[in-house]
Amino acid sequence: MENKNTTKRLTTDRTAECVWDENRQDVITPEKDSKERQIQSGNETSNFSTIYSKDLLPEKNGEEPTKQFLLEVVNILLSYVNKSFDRTSKVLDFHYPHQMKEGLEGFSLDLPDKPDNLEQILVDCRDTLKYGVKTAHPRFFNQLSTGLDIIGLAGEWLTSTANTNIFTFEISPVFLLMEDVLLKKMQEKIGWPKEEGDGIFSPGGSISNLYSILLARYHRFPEVKTKGMAAVPKLALFTSEHSHYSIRKAAAVLGIGTENVFIIKCNERGKMIPKELDYSIMRAKSGGLIPLYVNATAGTTVYGAIDPLHDIADVCEKHKLWMHVDAAWGGGLLMSKEHSVKLSGIERASSVTWNPHKIMGVPLQCSAILVRKKGLLEACNQMCAEYLFQPDKQYDVSYDTGDKAIQCGRHVDVFKFWLMWKAKGTEGFEIQINKCLQNAEYLYSRLKERADFELVFKSEVRPFKHIHYKIIRIY
């Protein structure tokens, strides 16, 4: 795209965007807003068509172009945030993959040999958001996203600005301490004693679930770390038919095998049947397998069902098995005095997956694996890389948590969560969780009144037994 066309495109797009100022009862165009900022700052907007990335910091005299460029990026982001909350705007400006590959109104995915100027970079930023899905939109009802928390967004921006790794105290002192504080609060909410408990934030619930199986295997057969699966008997895992597919995927990744994952029947509400679990464990033993691990789910993907945790814990204690609770979705209920009782029995688990990026609304991604036995994470994963984890540092090296993880580099996912907790307080999260469940109950009651929808479950439903009410549209 030529520079003059790019400039024209950027100007046209910005003219079409405006912000409503309720106090002034006025429409503020981006040009007017930008001009006012220029007057206040005494700076004129840069001509980005003549500026390239090499002109930005740390280039000499790069402060001003860097400032102007980032201010323009912030304008684009703020415009997008405003549109995301506008119910009259589209959730998605849909185009087929081949259309996007071929290019849309000058937006090209092709990578150039020579650098584009910053004018084009700004257009690319704008178009990337334009053709993406507004997951914060009130009419967005797809998976995972729970709107956009502005404090969480600010936390993510700061995290990217800091651009650090979270494996040693020397490189990430503040973030590591924040992670420690958050993990202890989450363990407290689960109900584990203060002297127990460990954990780490991971790249999503699937990886947290993988950690749980990895730890269960190491705890029972520590020789697997050095000698591999050849030194371990054939293992069996157990999970419900409504559980997340990541359990079977982890079995494949860890060499246990998907055929050795026993799928346990559920009742009509999607909850694991404890008697079926007990029967499957006995069947695995009679088949020559060693039962190792049971995954109970607190908030199944489709029904939102919570397995009977106390009954499952009884079965696990009977057979001396590791009990994991996949509370990726339902963990947020622990923040509510009213609804935490739904997870009664989670305190008996050996490990818990909890995703604050689900019902708690923390921006993606934010997931934690919480382990009851302190020290097990490090014993299982520690490799003692000397260039990172020296024992003679000038501080308490227990804060060098990188050897707990299967990764080396680890993204900072804790600051946005910590900042949101500071901004809301525990009370604020409780109000948020209660409101979510009230909304679910309201949706259920309204749908019951409609003739063009049929509820799959006919009887009365309590919130978060099935917060995702399964509905059939009648045509």
Salt bridges, closest charged atoms under 4 A:
ASP13 OD2 - ARG9 NE 3.07
GLU17 OE2 - LYS83 NZ 3.79
GLU17 OE1 - ARG126 NH1 3.14
ASP26 OD2 - ARG24 NH2 3.38
ASP26 OD2 - LYS32 NZ 3.41
ASP33 OD2 - ARG37 NH1 2.46
ASP55 OD1 - LYS54 NZ 3.35
GLU72 OE2 - ARG14 NH1 3.47
ASP93 OD1 - HIS95 ND1 3.86
GLU105 OE1 - LYS130 NZ 3.83
ASP127 OD1 - ARG9 NH2 2.63
ASP149 OD2 - LYS424 NZ 3.34
GLU156 OE2 - HIS411 NE2 3.98
GLU156 OE1 - LYS416 NZ 2.59
GLU170 OE2 - LYS393 NZ 2.48
GLU179 OE2 - ARG410 NH1 2.76
ASP180 OD2 - LYS184 NZ 3.28
GLU196 OE1 - ARG372 NE 2.59
ASP198 OD1 - LYS404 NZ 2.77
ASP278 OD1 - LYS318 NZ 3.22
ASP278 OD1 - HIS319 NE2 2.67
ASP314 OD1 - ARG348 NH2 2.71
GLU317 OE2 - ARG348 NH2 3.09
GLU338 OE2 - HIS339 NE2 3.68
GLU347 OE2 - HIS310 NE2 3.96
ASP400 OD2 - LYS393 NZ 2.84
ASP413 OD1 - HIS411 ND1 2.75
GLU430 OE1 - LYS337 NZ 3.27
GLU449 OE1 - ARG446 NE 3.66
ASP452 OD2 - ARG450 NH2 2.83
ASP452 OD2 - ARG473 NH2 3.40
GLU454 OE2 - LYS458 NZ 3.21
GLU460 OE1 - LYS448 NZ 3.29
